[in-house]
């Protein structure tokens, strides 16, 4: 599989295509992420997307493959910087925020829509596992939901950052002795991008 993928990338580059690569990081392969910048450069990759499995949503139920906060901080930003220094544009989720860093919810600051075949329309991917859709598609029109939905959750400001993360994955959070959040969880829709 690796040989087929790298061969396909080289073939695309020879034909003049810009190339992007997505690497999904888990505890099973995190030790290899540090090797990626050199491989990306050798392959001529233009954009590198790092995604981290298991920090949010139902996939987080498999905590044996989920990176801890410490592992994430030790691995992901350093690898992103190393790739950017080689001239590769890197995008990755900024999961953990310091308490003083501003939290922005994409439900407030962006227009993203996730449309499901059953007509539900979500703006937050964490809400997709629950009937919290803020809108529905009806007769080719977007109609606001009249019940409590993700829209009301977007309005809440909490010291932990993302309200949905606090509701469905409180184990991603740590608190000091005085019960203050040690860090915030960033909105999963907002990404960090670095380039040279």
ROTOR-971131 format. One line per field, with one value per atom (N, C-alpha, C): residue number from 1; residue in one letter; chain; x, y, z. Coordinates in steps of 0.001 Angstrom, whole numbers, padded with zeros to 6 digits, always signed. Each point is the difference from the previous one (the first is absolute). Example, Ala and Ser with C-alpha at 12.3 -4.5 7.8 and 13.67 -1.06 7.14 Angstrom:
2
nr	(1, 1, 1, 2, 2, 2) .
rest	(A, A, A, S, S, S) .
kette	(A, A, A, A, A, A) .
xx	(+013190, -000890, +000900, -000350, +000820, -000770) .
yy	(-005690, +001190, +001200, +001050, +001190, +001090) .
zz	(+007800, +000000, +000000, -000720, +000060, +000730) .
This chain:
196
nr	(1, 1, 1, 2, 2, 2, 3, 3, 3, 4, 4, 4, 5, 5, 5, 6, 6, 6, 7, 7, 7, 8, 8, 8, 9, 9, 9, 10, 10, 10, 11, 11, 11, 12, 12, 12, 13, 13, 13, 14, 14, 14, 15, 15, 15, 16, 16, 16, 17, 17, 17, 18, 18, 18, 19, 19, 19, 20, 20, 20, 21, 21, 21, 22, 22, 22, 23, 23, 23, 24, 24, 24, 25, 25, 25, 26, 26, 26, 27, 27, 27, 28, 28, 28, 29, 29, 29, 30, 30, 30, 31, 31, 31, 32, 32, 32, 33, 33, 33, 34, 34, 34, 35, 35, 35, 36, 36, 36, 37, 37, 37, 38, 38, 38, 39, 39, 39, 40, 40, 40, 41, 41, 41, 42, 42, 42, 43, 43, 43, 44, 44, 44, 45, 45, 45, 46, 46, 46, 47, 47, 47, 48, 48, 48, 49, 49, 49, 50, 50, 50, 51, 51, 51, 52, 52, 52, 53, 53, 53, 54, 54, 54, 55, 55, 55, 56, 56, 56, 57, 57, 57, 58, 58, 58, 59, 59, 59, 60, 60, 60, 61, 61, 61, 62, 62, 62, 63, 63, 63, 64, 64, 64, 65, 65, 65, 66, 66, 66, 67, 67, 67, 68, 68, 68, 69, 69, 69, 70, 70, 70, 71, 71, 71, 72, 72, 72, 73, 73, 73, 74, 74, 74, 75, 75, 75, 76, 76, 76, 77, 77, 77, 78, 78, 78, 79, 79, 79, 80, 80, 80, 81, 81, 81, 82, 82, 82, 83, 83, 83, 84, 84, 84, 85, 85, 85, 86, 86, 86, 87, 87, 87, 88, 88, 88, 89, 89, 89, 90, 90, 90, 91, 91, 91, 92, 92, 92, 93, 93, 93, 94, 94, 94, 95, 95, 95, 96, 96, 96, 97, 97, 97, 98, 98, 98, 99, 99, 99, 100, 100, 100, 101, 101, 101, 102, 102, 102, 103, 103, 103, 104, 104, 104, 105, 105, 105, 106, 106, 106, 107, 107, 107, 108, 108, 108, 109, 109, 109, 110, 110, 110, 111, 111, 111, 112, 112, 112, 113, 113, 113, 114, 114, 114, 115, 115, 115, 116, 116, 116, 117, 117, 117, 118, 118, 118, 119, 119, 119, 120, 120, 120, 121, 121, 121, 122, 122, 122, 123, 123, 123, 124, 124, 124, 125, 125, 125, 126, 126, 126, 127, 127, 127, 128, 128, 128, 129, 129, 129, 130, 130, 130, 131, 131, 131, 132, 132, 132, 133, 133, 133, 134, 134, 134, 135, 135, 135, 136, 136, 136, 137, 137, 137, 138, 138, 138, 139, 139, 139, 140, 140, 140, 141, 141, 141, 142, 142, 142, 143, 143, 143, 144, 144, 144, 145, 145, 145, 146, 146, 146, 147, 147, 147, 148, 148, 148, 149, 149, 149, 150, 150, 150, 151, 151, 151, 152, 152, 152, 153, 153, 153, 154, 154, 154, 155, 155, 155, 156, 156, 156, 157, 157, 157, 158, 158, 158, 159, 159, 159, 160, 160, 160, 161, 161, 161, 162, 162, 162, 163, 163, 163, 164, 164, 164, 165, 165, 165, 166, 166, 166, 167, 167, 167, 168, 168, 168, 169, 169, 169, 170, 170, 170, 171, 171, 171, 172, 172, 172, 173, 173, 173, 174, 174, 174, 175, 175, 175, 176, 176, 176, 177, 177, 177, 178, 178, 178, 179, 179, 179, 180, 180, 180, 181, 181, 181, 182, 182, 182, 183, 183, 183, 184, 184, 184, 185, 185, 185, 186, 186, 186, 187, 187, 187, 188, 188, 188, 189, 189, 189, 190, 190, 190, 191, 191, 191, 192, 192, 192, 193, 193, 193, 194, 194, 194, 195, 195, 195, 196, 196, 196) .
rest	(X, X, X, X, X, X, X, X, X, X, X, X, X, X, X, X, X, X, X, X, X, X, X, X, X, X, X, X, X, X, X, X, X, X, X, X, X, X, X, X, X, X, X, X, X, X, X, X, X, X, X, X, X, X, X, X, X, X, X, X, X, X, X, X, X, X, X, X, X, X, X, X, X, X, X, X, X, X, X, X, X, X, X, X, X, X, X, X, X, X, X, X, X, X, X, X, X, X, X, X, X, X, X, X, X, X, X, X, X, X, X, X, X, X, X, X, X, X, X, X, X, X, X, X, X, X, X, X, X, X, X, X, X, X, X, X, X, X, X, X, X, X, X, X, X, X, X, X, X, X, X, X, X, X, X, X, X, X, X, X, X, X, X, X, X, X, X, X, X, X, X, X, X, X, X, X, X, X, X, X, X, X, X, X, X, X, X, X, X, X, X, X, X, X, X, X, X, X, X, X, X, X, X, X, X, X, X, X, X, X, X, X, X, X, X, X, X, X, X, X, X, X, X, X, X, X, X, X, X, X, X, X, X, X, X, X, X, X, X, X, X, X, X, X, X, X, X, X, X, X, X, X, X, X, X, X, X, X, X, X, X, X, X, X, X, X, X, X, X, X, X, X, X, X, X, X, X, X, X, X, X, X, X, X, X, X, X, X, X, X, X, X, X, X, X, X, X, X, X, X, X, X, X, X, X, X, X, X, X, X, X, X, X, X, X, X, X, X, X, X, X, X, X, X, X, X, X, X, X, X, X, X, X, X, X, X, X, X, X, X, X, X, X, X, X, X, X, X, X, X, X, X, X, X, X, X, X, X, X, X, X, X, X, X, X, X, X, X, X, X, X, X, X, X, X, X, X, X, X, X, X, X, X, X, X, X, X, X, X, X, X, X, X, X, X, X, X, X, X, X, X, X, X, X, X, X, X, X, X, X, X, X, X, X, X, X, X, X, X, X, X, X, X, X, X, X, X, X, X, X, X, X, X, X, X, X, X, X, X, X, X, X, X, X, X, X, X, X, X, X, X, X, X, X, X, X, X, X, X, X, X, X, X, X, X, X, X, X, X, X, X, X, X, X, X, X, X, X, X, X, X, X, X, X, X, X, X, X, X, X, X, X, X, X, X, X, X, X, X, X, X, X, X, X, X, X, X, X, X, X, X, X, X, X, X, X, X, X, X, X, X, X, X, X, X, X, X, X, X, X, X, X, X, X, X, X, X, X, X, X, X, X, X, X, X, X, X, X, X, X, X, X, X, X, X, X, X, X, X, X, X, X, X, X, X, X, X, X, X, X, X, X, X, X, X, X, X, X, X, X, X, X, X, X, X, X, X, X) .
kette	(A, A, A, A, A, A, A, A, A, A, A, A, A, A, A, A, A, A, A, A, A, A, A, A, A, A, A, A, A, A, A, A, A, A, A, A, A, A, A, A, A, A, A, A, A, A, A, A, A, A, A, A, A, A, A, A, A, A, A, A, A, A, A, A, A, A, A, A, A, A, A, A, A, A, A, A, A, A, A, A, A, A, A, A, A, A, A, A, A, A, A, A, A, A, A, A, A, A, A, A, A, A, A, A, A, A, A, A, A, A, A, A, A, A, A, A, A, A, A, A, A, A, A, A, A, A, A, A, A, A, A, A, A, A, A, A, A, A, A, A, A, A, A, A, A, A, A, A, A, A, A, A, A, A, A, A, A, A, A, A, A, A, A, A, A, A, A, A, A, A, A, A, A, A, A, A, A, A, A, A, A, A, A, A, A, A, A, A, A, A, A, A, A, A, A, A, A, A, A, A, A, A, A, A, A, A, A, A, A, A, A, A, A, A, A, A, A, A, A, A, A, A, A, A, A, A, A, A, A, A, A, A, A, A, A, A, A, A, A, A, A, A, A, A, A, A, A, A, A, A, A, A, A, A, A, A, A, A, A, A, A, A, A, A, A, A, A, A, A, A, A, A, A, A, A, A, A, A, A, A, A, A, A, A, A, A, A, A, A, A, A, A, A, A, A, A, A, A, A, A, A, A, A, A, A, A, A, A, A, A, A, A, A, A, A, A, A, A, A, A, A, A, A, A, A, A, A, A, A, A, A, A, A, A, A, A, A, A, A, A, A, A, A, A, A, A, A, A, A, A, A, A, A, A, A, A, A, A, A, A, A, A, A, A, A, A, A, A, A, A, A, A, A, A, A, A, A, A, A, A, A, A, A, A, A, A, A, A, A, A, A, A, A, A, A, A, A, A, A, A, A, A, A, A, A, A, A, A, A, A, A, A, A, A, A, A, A, A, A, A, A, A, A, A, A, A, A, A, A, A, A, A, A, A, A, A, A, A, A, A, A, A, A, A, A, A, A, A, A, A, A, A, A, A, A, A, A, A, A, A, A, A, A, A, A, A, A, A, A, A, A, A, A, A, A, A, A, A, A, A, A, A, A, A, A, A, A, A, A, A, A, A, A, A, A, A, A, A, A, A, A, A, A, A, A, A, A, A, A, A, A, A, A, A, A, A, A, A, A, A, A, A, A, A, A, A, A, A, A, A, A, A, A, A, A, A, A, A, A, A, A, A, A, A, A, A, A, A, A, A, A, A, A, A, A, A, A, A, A, A, A, A, A, A, A, A, A, A, A, A, A, A, A, A, A, A, A, A, A, A, A, A, A, A, A, A, A, A) .
xx	(+000824, -000824, +000876, +001055, +000892, +000632, +000496, +000646, -000979, -001230, -001012, -000306, -000107, -000295, +001139, +001227, +001136, +000228, -000236, +000120, -001045, -001221, -001061, +000310, +000577, +000374, +001086, +001016, +001087, -000537, -000900, -000603, -000783, -000773, -000763, +000935, +001087, +000967, +000634, +000346, +000609, -000945, -001297, -000992, -000348, +000656, -000191, -001083, -000563, -001032, +000612, -000722, +000335, -000518, +000731, -000393, -000154, -000970, -000256, +000009, +000314, +000001, -000647, -000889, -000636, +000574, +000448, +000546, -000858, -000648, -000833, +000841, +000189, +000894, -000784, +000521, -000509, +001221, -000238, +001095, +000738, -000669, +000598, +001079, -000099, +000963, +000623, -000268, +000511, +001522, +000641, +001468, +000591, -000797, +000477, -000241, -000789, -000335, +001244, +000994, +001228, +000745, -000226, +000673, -000691, -001203, -000793, +000570, +000535, +000485, +001013, +000962, +001001, -000666, -000895, -000701, -000839, -000697, -000814, +000853, +001151, +000921, +000488, +000396, +000485, -001072, -001254, -001104, -000490, +000397, -000451, -001403, -000421, -001338, -000081, -001098, -000192, -000707, -001003, -000793, -000091, +000142, -000035, -001065, -000950, -001071, +000227, +000125, +000132, -001348, -000583, -001212, +000283, -000602, +000274, -001266, +000081, -001179, -000295, -001258, -000411, -000034, +000251, -000048, -001429, -000807, -001379, -000936, -001265, -001022, +000007, -000805, -000146, +001275, +000880, +001256, +000827, -000247, +000756, -000303, -000979, -000289, +001142, +000840, +001156, +001217, +000044, +001021, +001396, +000125, +001324, +000773, -000681, +000699, +000004, -000691, -000108, +001275, +000508, +001154, -000415, +000857, -000235, +000345, -000370, +000348, +001510, +000730, +001466, +000585, -000482, +000485, -000303, -001215, -000392, +000928, +000210, +000848, +001450, +000480, +001384, +000218, -001036, +000177, -000533, -001254, -000666, +000568, +000059, +000517, +001455, +000837, +001412, +000131, -000777, +000043, -000518, -001059, -000551, +001045, +000697, +001042, +001137, +000410, +001087, -000384, -001229, -000454, -000093, -000490, -000114, +001376, +001001, +001366, +000540, -000561, +000403, -000827, -000846, -000788, -001358, -000426, -001286, -001042, -001153, -001083, -000664, -000143, -000524, -001255, -001014, -001232, -000247, -000309, -000290, -000967, -000733, -000937, +000740, -000374, +000583, -000932, +000230, -000925, +000054, +001199, +000156, +000428, -000756, +000298, +000408, +000925, +000313, -001205, -000175, -001183, -000175, +001089, -000103, -000216, +000161, -000225, -001495, -000371, -001426, -000565, -001202, -000711, -000981, +000020, -000972, -000726, -001302, -000833, -000351, +000275, -000320, -001501, -000807, -001440, -000351, +000919, -000206, +000736, +001180, +000876, +000148, -000658, +000139, -001346, -000106, -001210, +000336, -000030, +000213, -001319, -000319, -001250, +000280, -000482, +000125, -001412, -000313, -001354, -000079, -000982, -000179, -001170, +000031, -001082, -001393, -000086, -001312, -000495, +000731, -000421, +000584, +000634, +000620, +001209, +000155, +001136, +000674, +001269, +000786, +001058, +000432, +001128, +001184, -000204, +001062, +000114, +001165, +000138, -000167, +000248, -000195, -001470, -000854, -001438, -000618, +000719, -000562, -000439, +000574, -000380, -001275, -000574, -001166, -001051, -001265, -001038, -000015, +001132, +000144, +000126, -000403, +000160, -000687, +000710, -000525, -000944, +000063, -000846, -000400, -000941, -000364, -000256, +000200, -000258, -001412, -000836, -001397, -000406, -000434, -000385, +001104, +001220, +001183, +000269, -000454, +000244, +000555, +000851, +000504, -000994, -000484, -000973, +000649, -000095, +000556, -000793, +000696, -000671, -000642, -001135, -000710, +000267, +000792, +000288, +001386, +000401, +001381, +000918, +000945, +000887, +001417, +000851, +001378, +000088, -000987, +000025, +000048, -000751, +000010, +001330, +000576, +001287, +001123, -000080, +001026, +000078, -001088, -000061, +000618, +000255, +000535, +001503, +000462, +001430, +000382, +000904, +000449, +001517, +000560, +001457, +000702, -000727, +000589, +000062, -000529, +000025, -001234, +000162, -001085, -001051, -001232, -001106, -000289, -000030, -000292, +001067, +001257, +001043, -000246, -000371, -000257, -001162, -001012, -001165, +000273, +000686, +000130, +001359, +001011, +001326, +000703, -000564, +000641, +001355, +000265, +001297, +001171, -000267, +001058, +000463, -000634, +000288, +000723, +000763, +000667, -000266, -000085, -000296, +001061, +000276, +000948, -000672, +000768, -000524, -001197, +000016, -001113, -001137, -000021, -001061, -000085, +001119, +000035, +000567, -000536, +000495, +001463, +000843, +001423, +000255, -000914, +000096, -001397, -000137, -001279, +000121, -001119, -000043, -000488, +000799, -000327, -001148, -000629, -001028, +000650, -000595, +000600, -000059, -000784, -000094, +001060, +000615, +001002, +001382, +000760, +001294, +001124, +001156, +001225, +000651, +000481, +000713, +001314, +001068, +001311, +000679, +000774, +000774, +001200, +000903, +001220, -000123) .
yy	(-001189, +001189, +001264, -000003, +001156, +000267, -001073, +000160, +000524, -000490, +000463, +001483, +000409, +001411, +000917, -000354, +000866, +000025, -001121, -000037, +000913, -000042, +000865, +001475, +000333, +001394, +000449, -000834, +000358, +000177, -000876, +000074, +001310, +000371, +001254, +001198, -000017, +001111, +000113, -001138, +000016, +000592, -000131, +000546, +001450, +000577, +001408, +000312, -001010, +000238, +000465, +000875, +000312, -001162, -000328, -001168, +000352, -000656, +000138, -001393, -000058, -001274, +000184, -000919, +000006, -001159, +000289, -001030, -000014, -001122, -000137, -000614, +000750, -000408, -000682, -001124, -000674, -000477, -000610, -000527, -001120, -000604, -001089, +000483, +001252, +000484, +001353, +000513, +001330, +000045, -001115, -000044, +000192, -000180, +000162, +001404, +000798, +001330, +000863, -000146, +000792, -000262, -001162, -000339, +000615, +000494, +000479, +001217, +001021, +001161, -000358, -000851, -000400, -000754, -000926, -000748, +000940, +000939, +000963, +000801, +000452, +000769, -000855, -001251, -000907, -000268, -000074, -000267, +001252, +001183, +001244, +000411, -000399, +000342, +001507, +000621, +001440, +000342, -000805, +000257, -001280, +000165, -001130, +000267, -000906, +000107, -001058, +000443, -000936, -000041, -001182, -000144, -001027, +000204, -000843, -000753, -001301, -000824, -000085, -000078, -000371, +001079, +001240, +001031, +000495, -000122, +000461, -001042, +000116, -000844, -001436, -000843, -001380, -000816, +000378, -000739, +000056, +000996, +000152, -001106, -000846, -001114, -001001, +000010, -000886, +000762, +000199, +000865, -000595, -001294, -000587, +000529, +000543, +000569, +001527, +000592, +001458, +000594, +001060, +000711, +000797, +000010, +000850, +001443, +000913, +001411, +000157, -000627, +000093, -000545, -001174, -000588, +000931, +000532, +000889, +001210, +000631, +001196, -000307, -001183, -000380, -000350, -000454, -000550, +000903, +000386, +000629, +001373, +000982, +001315, -000037, -000829, -000085, -000560, -001021, -000568, +001004, +000716, +001015, +001073, +000456, +001016, -000528, -001250, -000589, -000084, -000380, -000076, +001395, +000974, +001373, +000578, -000344, +000475, -000540, -001106, -000576, +000568, +000992, +000649, -000632, -000884, -000683, +000714, +000315, +000598, -001103, +000237, -001019, +000521, -000837, +000311, -001105, +000406, -000984, +000606, -000852, +000534, +000517, +001157, +000533, -000407, -001162, -000611, +000661, +000225, +000463, +001461, +000822, +001422, +000280, +000928, +000464, +000779, +000055, +000685, +001441, +000699, +001404, +000160, -001060, +000087, +000128, +000817, +000149, -001272, -000351, -001126, +000544, -000555, +000373, -001258, +000075, -001113, +000240, -000983, +000151, +000199, -000472, +000234, +001472, +000793, +001453, +000766, -000471, +000811, -000521, -001109, -000563, -000545, -000210, -000586, -001361, -001024, -001375, -000739, -000828, -000751, -001458, -000896, -001432, -000529, -000325, -000397, -001524, -000542, -001443, -000440, -001254, -000487, +000093, -000031, +000082, +001443, +000960, +001395, +000819, -000661, +000757, +000770, +001210, +000838, +000469, -000323, +000368, +001017, +000776, +000908, -000412, -000946, -000493, -001514, -000505, -001445, -000801, +000602, -000724, -000242, +000832, -000148, -001091, -000453, -000937, -001329, -000382, -001261, +000135, +001187, +000282, +000772, -000076, +000744, +001475, +000662, +001410, +000913, -000482, +000779, +001355, +001024, +001357, +000336, -000801, +000248, -001327, +000095, -001170, +000478, -000883, +000295, -000481, +000934, -000321, +000746, -000740, +000600, +000907, -000496, +000715, +001325, +000117, +001209, -000398, +000853, -000209, +000586, -000822, +000418, -000157, +001050, -000071, -000980, -000761, -000901, +000824, -000448, +000751, -000546, -001020, -000582, +000437, -000399, +000275, -000724, +000734, -000567, +000510, -000358, +000458, +001527, +000687, +001467, +000612, -000574, +000516, -000314, -001141, -000374, +000926, +000475, +000909, +001286, +000386, +001261, -000083, -001207, -000167, +000234, +000744, +000211, -000706, -000976, -000717, -000001, -000147, +000055, -001164, -001070, -001168, +000136, +001080, +000185, -000581, -001095, -000607, -000635, +000480, -000496, -001468, -000361, -001392, -000943, +000401, -000854, -000202, +001061, -000089, -000944, +000005, -000857, -001467, -000265, -001398, -000620, +000805, -000538, +000744, +000053, +000736, -000580, -001254, -000599, +000639, +000827, +000734, +001226, +000276, +001208, -000341, +000972, -000123, +001268, -000163, +001130, +000116, +001234, +000262, -000290, +000112, -000250, +000893, +001229, +000923, -000133, -001126, -000362, +000914, +000627, +000804, -000852, +000197, -000742, +000351, -001026, +000239, +000445, -000311, +000397, -000059, +000517, -000042, -000989, -000543, -000809, +000911, +000085, +000862, -000590, +000831, -000443, -000894, -001160, -000955, +000477, +001000, +000506, +001048, +000555, +001034, -000636, +000211, -000648, +001019, -000482, +000787, -000249, +001037, -000193, +000738, -000687, +000640, -000299, +000951, -000181, +000923, -000226, +000798, +001142) .
zz	(+000000, +000000, +000000, +000850, +000076, -001361, -000649, -001305, -001045, +000025, -000958, +000216, +001265, +000307, -000428, +000375, -000343, -001510, -000670, -001458, -000641, +000504, -000516, +000197, +001148, +000273, -000971, -000173, -000938, -001420, -000402, -001325, -000160, +001022, -000042, -000095, +000748, -000033, -001389, -000597, -001336, -001040, +000237, -000927, +000322, +001022, +000320, +001019, +000640, +001007, +001312, +000689, +001386, +000838, +001041, +000791, +001471, +000611, +001430, +000610, +001280, +000700, +001363, +000358, +001319, +000794, +001212, +000893, +001255, +000256, +001192, +001106, +001070, +001087, +001119, +000446, +001195, +000786, +001113, +000800, -000756, -000983, -000769, -000966, -000455, -000995, +000347, +001169, +000372, -000032, +000329, +000013, -001397, -001043, -001374, -000551, +000694, -000507, -000187, +000876, -000111, -001315, -000610, -001257, -001216, +000186, -001127, -000725, +000681, -000755, -001090, +000317, -001005, -001153, +000317, -001047, -000865, +000627, -000745, -000975, +000470, -000844, -001162, +000309, -001050, -001057, +000426, -000927, -000727, +000489, -000618, +000413, +001187, +000501, +000259, -000444, +000186, +001311, +000358, +001216, +000815, +001315, +000927, +001049, +000121, +000987, +001069, +001233, +001120, +000700, +000097, +000805, +001081, +001152, +001160, +000363, +000001, +000271, +001493, +000317, +001344, +001048, -000347, +001024, +000171, -001042, +000070, -000611, +000309, -000602, +000498, -000642, +000459, -000175, -000914, -000151, +001270, +000832, +001247, +000999, -000286, +000901, +000018, -001025, -000066, +000521, +001299, +000591, -000061, -000309, -000095, -001206, -000999, -001153, +000019, +000937, +000095, +000588, -000623, +000541, +001225, +000983, +001170, -000364, +000852, -000220, -000110, +000889, +000002, -001306, -000425, -001256, -001169, -000035, -001086, -000053, +001163, +000051, -000358, +000347, -000297, -001466, -000672, -001348, -001110, +000072, -001147, -000366, +000915, -000408, -000481, +000622, -000408, -001411, -000302, -001345, -001022, +000343, -000901, -000297, +001027, -000189, -000867, +000226, -000789, -001473, -000294, -001389, -000617, +000762, -000506, -000320, +000818, -000265, -001317, -000479, -001286, -001158, +000287, -001042, -000262, +000880, -000162, +000865, -000560, +000780, +000816, +001299, +000915, +000698, +000051, +000719, +001016, +001239, +001045, +001007, +000713, +000990, +001216, +000449, +001234, +001127, +000553, +000954, +001366, +000513, +001374, +000034, +000704, +000150, +001436, +000174, +001350, +000523, +001326, +000551, -000477, -000289, -000410, -001508, -000776, -001438, -000275, -000973, -000303, -000633, +000386, -000598, -001020, -001190, -001019, -000445, -000040, -000448, -001468, -000854, -001423, -000213, +000939, -000082, +000077, +000543, +000097, -001093, -000387, -000853, -001427, -000341, -001347, -000472, -001274, -000579, -000600, +000836, -000442, +000158, -000977, +000059, -000340, +000844, -000214, -000222, -001249, -000381, -000029, +000719, +000086, -000878, -000466, -000872, +000623, +001321, +000654, +000136, -000579, +000025, +001130, +000965, +001089, -000523, +000494, -000377, +001283, +000112, +001177, -000397, +000976, -000202, +000849, +000916, +000875, -000172, -000395, -000184, +001289, +001149, +001256, +000294, -000533, +000242, -000871, -001019, -000972, +000606, +001122, +000643, +000828, +000032, +000843, -000803, +000369, -000727, +000412, -000194, +000383, -001216, -001157, -001229, +000116, -000423, +000077, -001134, -001072, -001165, -000628, -000906, -000789, -001431, -000916, -001398, -000321, -000428, -000286, -001265, -001022, -001285, -000542, +000056, -000506, +000709, +001238, +000802, +001350, +000551, +001356, +000987, +000912, +001008, +001371, +000827, +001362, +000849, +000825, +000942, +001107, +000519, +001036, +001391, +000112, +001309, +000446, +001171, +000416, -000971, -000527, -001016, +000214, -000931, +000059, +000008, -000597, -000046, +001398, +000939, +001375, +000687, -000335, +000605, -000461, -001248, -000514, +000821, +000622, +000745, +001392, +000481, +001349, +000031, +000984, +000218, +001290, -000109, +001191, +000051, +001177, +000163, -000683, -000304, -000654, -001520, -000571, -001449, -000659, -000739, -000769, +000912, -000126, +000821, -000311, -001278, -000358, +000532, -000064, +000569, +001488, +000692, +001449, +000291, -000859, +000205, -000310, -001110, -000422, +000292, +000260, +000274, +001122, +001168, +001093, +000402, -000390, +000348, -000745, -001014, -000701, +000775, +001124, +000778, +001290, +000501, +001300, +000791, +001311, +000871, +001081, +000412, +001084, +001340, +001069, +001351, +000322, -000526, +000273, -001028, -000745, -000944, -001226, -000358, -001219, -001133, -001200, -001160, -000245, -000181, -000248, -001437, -000893, -001401, -000591, -001211, -000712, -001155, -000422, -001210, -001128, -001066, -001134, -000814, -000777, -000934, -001049, -000255, -000936, -001450, -000292, -001364, -000316, +001016, -000235, +000024, -001063, -000172, +000067, +000329, -000009, -001353, -000655, -001260, +000077, -000362, -000023, -001329, -000462, -001224, +000073, -000869, -000031, -000982) .
